[in-house]
Amino acid sequence: MQEESNIIGQRRKKVQEWRDAGLEPFANTFHPEHRISELMAAYGGLTGAELDGLGQIFSLAGRLVLMRQFGKASFFHFQDDGGRLQGYIQRQEVGPEAYTFFKRLDLGDIVGFRGSLFRTKTNELTLQVKDFILLTKALRPLPEKYHGLSDVERRYRQRYLDLFVNPEVKGVFRARSRIIRLVRDFMEQREFLEVETPMMQPIPGGATARPFQTYHNVLAMPLYLRIAPELYLKRLLVGGFERVFEINRSFRNEGVSTQHNPEFTMMEFYQAYATYEDLMMLTEEMFGQIATQITGGRQIDYQGHKIDLTPPWQRLEMQESLTRVGGIPAALVQDRQALVQLALEQGVTLRPGEGYGRAMAKLFDLHVEPKLIQPTFITGFPVEISPLSRRNQVNPELADRFELFIAGKEIANGFSELNDPDDQRQRFLKQVAAREAGNDEAHFMDEDFVRALEYGMPPAAGEGIGIDRLVMLLTDSASIRDVILFPQLRPEG
């Protein structure tokens, strides 16, 4: 720390010296006309003789990342958003004063250059500098091991360092942007309308989760950051929009892990006159199409696993999966009291209003979910843990619902929607009772949503897809923090 403090002091001294000499170390008078990637694409294949014949001056700007000084000449490397390029500067070319100034620059400084292209004796494409200007003086030094910033927490906390020290990280976030664009294109091609719903809500709904709470001073009312956009999107079905989607930021006041961030992105969509089975097929098509465009095919590598996204994907009912995958005897799974007792023995906490359904779901989390590597739809969810889902007509104890698991992670959740207002009211009331008994993740009563259903919502199906986890899958990223630019972290120190 003392060494870094000394370096910062020396750099600040340079800033003051240059300003005293009439030089501005934070100039904004240079406008680069070219990018390194453009030069590489256009001229990277030319020979030295062909480059000499161009007779063209290029202007670029970037951060100094390597310098090798040899008295009257220096080689250096600089990088911009598109790549990295070697530069060569000579005292006789730029003049003694300018060259002396250049030698006092530091790694991390952002500099504008004008020059021509040539090839060195080692055949490396290089910029012969004609003149330059300091654009931004870096007061702090680059990480000691510039090419290997490996302190994971520092990478997440100081993402700006991570991005220019580890170029592959930029690739992940470029892929993320493209994946979101492909999701949007996929939905719009199928006539879904993109909409925006409130992020601050008077009643949080659409999922069982603990919300973040705030307060609006002028309206004198509490508000909650949304845990899901579901109830607003279904109001739009009532209003006559038959296909809607939202790529949304949602917030849940829960712990952080390699799979969870309190602020996350998902795509939620609703389709009138569709069932959850229709959405399973649509999801297979969507994931396969996006994977092909991002990775080149439907067979992808993820953390040592070969995953095949070619449909049809495996489908298992939850009870069946507990036996076939989780190894719990079928007789025990079907015995409600015995399964609840097993869950309690294995550390599951049952909150007020929860019983067999919650026990089944938590045992699934423990014994089945980590083993579902290939794409698998789990169906047959208990109504008890599906307060917004349509009941199955054959077995009303179960909901017409699925969750999608890939590589041991839940990626999507969808169901045929409950549109019976009386049934919905009763389920809300059970959730309210559970909340009053101490379950702070249970649903609130939403009278306006029930009122909307009373006007009539067409039969429909809806689904939420975790964008962060989809990006993890398609970029082979182990942690959700690798695909969120600024993940939530504990306070520094």
N, C-alpha and C positions, 0 to 999 in steps of 0.2 A: 504493500500500500504506500509506503514511503517513497519507493522508487517511482511509482505512478504519479504521486504527488509532485515529485521533482520534475518529471517530464512535463506535466501540465503547467508547472511554473515556468519552465523554459519556453514552452510554446506561447504562453501568454506574453512573455517578454518579447518574443519575436513580433507578435501582433502590435505591441506598443511601439517597438522600434520602427516597424514599417509605416505605421500611421504617422509617427513623427517625421518620417521621410516623405510623406505625402502619398503613400501607397495604401489602397483599401484592401484589406484581407478578406472582405466579404462582398466582392463585386457582383454586380448584376447587369453587366454591359456586354456579355458574350452570349451569342445564340448559336449553338451547334447546328450545323446543317446535315450532319450524317450521324449514323449510329454504327457501332462496331459490327453488329450482326449484318447490317446492310453491306458493309465493306467486305466482310467475309463471304457473303453470298455472291456478290458481284465480281470480286477480284481475287478471291482465295485460290482460284485455280490458275491464275496467270503466272507466267514465268517472270523472272527478274527482268529480262529484256522487254517483255510486254508491258510490265509496270513502268519501266523507264520511259516507254513511249507514250504513256498516258498524258503526261504534261498537265495533270490536274492537281489542284490543291483541295484538300479535305479539311473540314473543321469538325472536331469532336470534343466531347467533355466527359470526364470520368474521374474516378477515385484512384489515387496512386496506391498500388498494393505491393510493389516490389521496386527496389532501386539498386543499381550496380554502377558505382562511379569509378571512372578511370582517369582522373586528372582533367584532361581537356574535353572529355566526352563521357556520356553516361547512357547506359541502357536502363529502361524502366518498363514496368507493366502498369496499365491502368484498365479499369473496367467501368462499363456503363450498364444500363438495364439489359442490354442485348448480348453482352459477352465481354471478352478480355482481349487486349491487343498489346503487343510490344511497341515501345517507342524508343527513338534514338535522338539524342540532342548533343550538338557540338558547340563548343565555345566560339569557333570561328563563324558558325552559321547564325547564332542568335546575338553574338556580341558578348564581351567580357562581363559587363554589368548584369545583363539578363541571366547569363550562365551562373554567375555567383549567386544570384537570387534563387535560381532553380535548385542549386545544390543545398540551399537552406530549407527547402520544402521537406515535409515529413510524410511518412506513410499515413494514408487516411485523408490527406488534403484532396480537395476536388479542384481540378485544373481544366482549363480550356486550351485546346491545341489546334494549330493550323500547320499542315505539312503535306508531304507527298508520300506515296507508298513505294517501298522497295523490298528486296529480299536480302537477308544477311547471308553470310557464308554457310550458315547451317540451314539455309532455305526457309527461314521463318519470316512471315509477312510482318513488316515493321513500318511504323510511321516515322519519317524523317521530319523532325520538328523544325519549322521555320520561325514560329513565334508562339508564345503561350501567355496565359493570364491566370493568376490565382483567383478562384471563384469562391472557395470556402476553406478557411483554415480550420483543420481539425484540432481541437484543443486537447482531446483525449487520445491516447495511443490505441492502435488496434490491439486486439487480444494477442498475448505473447506468441501463441501458436496460431498464426493467422489462418492456416489451412486446416485447422482442426479444432474449432470451438466446440468442445464436447461436453462441457458442463451443462447437463440437460436443463436444470432450473434456470441457469443464466441465459440459455438459448430462448426459453419461453418468456422470461422476464424482460430480456432486452432483445426482442425480436428483430429490431433494426440492425443489431450486430449479426444475428443469425442469418439474416437475408443476404448481407453482402459478404459474409465470411464463408457461408456454405451455399454455393450456387444451386445445389440440388433442391434446397428448400424452396427457392423461387419456383422451381418446376412443379412442386406439389401444389402451390397456390395458384399457379397458372392452370393446372389441371382442374382444381376446384372450380375456378371461374368457368371453365369450359363445360364441366359436368352440369353446373347449374343452368348454363345456357342451353345445353342439350335437353335437360329435363323440361325447361320452359318450352322449347321447340316441340318436344314430343307431345306435350299437353295441348298446345295451341293447334297442332296439326289434327288433333282429334276434337276440335271445336270446344275445348274448355276455355272459359273466360278467366283471365287472371284478375284478381280483386285484392283489395286491402281491407283488413278489419282492424278494430281497435287493439292497440297494445296495452292501453290502460283501461281496465274494465271495472265496473262497479261490483260485478259478481264474477269471480273466476270460475270457469267451467271448461268442460271438454276432456278432462282427465282427472285421475285421482292423484293429487300431488299437493304439497304445501306451497302456497304462493308467496311472493314478495309483496309487502304492503307499503303503500305510500299514502299521502294525504294531499287533497287539493284545497288550498286555502280559500280561494274565492267561492267555490261551490260548497265549502265546509263539509266535505264528505271524504271518506276513505276510498281509495282506489287500489287495484291490484294489477301487477304486471301479469299479462296473460300466461296461463300454463298451456293453452292450446286455443286455436281459432275456431274450434268445431261448432260451437253453438251459434256463432255469428254466420258461419258459412251455411249452416242448415237453414237459418232464417232466410237466406237468399234463395234456397230451393222453394221455400214457401212463397217468396216474392215472384217466382217465375223463371229465374235463371236455372236451367236444368243441368248445366255442367260448369262448375266453378273450381278454381284452385288458387292457393296462396302459398308462395315461398316465404316463410315467415320466421321471425325471431321469436322464440318463446323462452320462458323463464320459470325455473322450478327451484325452490329453496331447499336444495338437497346437497348431499356431499359431493365431493369431486373425486374423480378417479381416472384411470386410463380410458374409461368408457363414458364418463359423465362430466358435463360442464354445466353449471347453473344457467348459463345463457347458451342457447343452441339454435340450430337452424333445421327446420323440417319443411317438407312440402306436403300440404294437406289438400285433398280434393274430394269432391262429391259429385255423383252422377245419378240423376233421376232415372227410374225404371231400370236399375241395375241391381245385381246381388253381389254378395261378397265373393262368390265364385267367379263372376265376371271380372272383378278386380284382381283376383289371383292371376288370371290369364293376362290381363293388361300389364301387371307387374313383371311377369316373366318376359313379356315382349319389351317393356321399357328397359329393364336391366340388361338384357342381351344386346339391345341396339346401342345403348350408351357404352357398354363395355367394349363392343366392337370398334366404336369410334375412338375410344380413349386408349385401349390396349392392343387393338388389332384383331381381337377375336373374343369368343365366349369362354375360352379356357384361360383362366388367370392364375397367377401365383400370388399367394397371400401368406406371409409369415411362415414359409416352408410348406404350405399346403397347395396342392393343385386343385383348383375349384372350377367346376364345370357349370356354367350358367345356361347350358342348352336345355330348353324345356322338353317335356314337362318335368317339374320339380317334384320331389318327394312330398307326400301329404300324410300326416299322422294326426289322429285325435289325441288330445292331451292325456287322457287316461291310458290309451294304448302306448304312448311314448314313455310314460312312467315305467311301464313293464318292459317293453322292447328295448328301450335305450337306457333307462335308469335302473333296471334290474329290480324294481319293487314288485313283489308278487301281485298278480291280478286280483286275487281275493282280498288282499289288504287294501289295494287301491279302491275297490268298490265298497269297502266297509267304511262308512263315513267316520264313525268314532275312532276306529283303529288308525285311519290315516291322519286324523287330527292329532292323535296321541303320538304318532311317529314324528310328525312335524315338530311338536313341542319338544320331544326328546332330542331332536336335531337342531335345536336353538331357534326355531321359528317363533316370532312374536306375533300373537294374534291380537289385533286391536279391537275395540268395541265394534260389534256388528259383524265381525268376521268369524268364519268357521271353516267348513269343509272346502269351499272354493278357494279361499286364501291359502289354506294348508296345501292344497293340490298345486297351486301356482308356485308357492315358495319351494316345495319339493322339486317341482320341475326346474326352477332356477338352479337348484343345487346339483341335481343328478342328471338332467337331460340337456339343458341349454349349452353347456360347454362342449358337449359331444356332437352337436349338430354342425358339422363342418360344411358339408354340401348343402345347397339351398333346400330348405325344408319349410313347408307351411304346416303350422300346428293349428288344428281346429278343435271344436268341441269344448269351448271355454264355458265354465259355469256362469250363469246369469249373475250370480252374487258378485262377481268381480267385473261385470260388463254392464254397468248401469245405463248405458246409452245404446245398447245393441238390441236388435230384434230377437225375440225368442225363436228357437227352432220349432217348427210346427209339429214335428214328430216327437221331440223330447223337449218340453217347455222349460226343463231345468237347465238346458244348455242354450247358448247364444250362437247365432249365425255369425261367427267371428273367426278371424285368423290372425296369427302373427307369423312373420317371416324371419327365419334365422339363417344366417350364413356365417361361417367361420366362428361359430360359438357366440354370436352376437345377434340381438334383436335388431332388425333393420327396418321393419315396417309393421304396422298394425292396422287392420281394416275390418269392417263388418257391414252387414246389412243394417240399415238404420231403423231405429224404433220410431214409428210415426203415430203411435196410439197415444194421445195426450193423457188419457186416464192412467194407462200403464206407466207412462213417464213420470207423472205426478207421484204415483205410489213409490216408484224407485227413488225419486228425489227425497221423499219423506223418510225412507229408510236410511238414506245417506245423511240426512239432517239429524236423525236420531243417533247415528253413529258418531257424527261430529260433536253433538252435545254430550255424548258419553266419553269424549276425549280423543277421537280419531281425527287429527288435524289435517289429514289428507282426503277426507271424505268430501263429496260434492256439497255445495251450497244449494239451497232452493232457488230456482230461477223461474219466477212466475211469468215473466214476459216470454221466455222460451216456450213454456207450456201453452201460453196464450197463442203464440205463433202456430204451434201444432194444432190448436183447436180450429184455426182457419184452414188447415189441411196441407200437409206436406206430402208430395208424391212419394211412393215407394222409392227407395234410393239406397245406394251403398257409398261408403266413404272410407278413406284411407289416409294415414299419415306415414310418410317415409322420412327417416332420419338422414338428412343430407350429409351431416358430418360423418356418420358411419359409412354411408355410401362412398364418400370420398376416401375414407380410410381404406375401404376394400379395394378401390380401383387404383390407389396409389401405393399399396402395400405399406401402409403406415400403421404402426403398432398401437399408438396412443391417439386419443381424440385431440390432445394438445398439439400433435404434429400437424393437424389440419385446420386449427383455429388460430388465426394470426395472433390474437391476444387472449389466451386462455386465462381463466380466473385462477389466481394463486394466493397463497397466504401472504400477509404483509411481509415485506422484506425485513429480515433481522428478527 
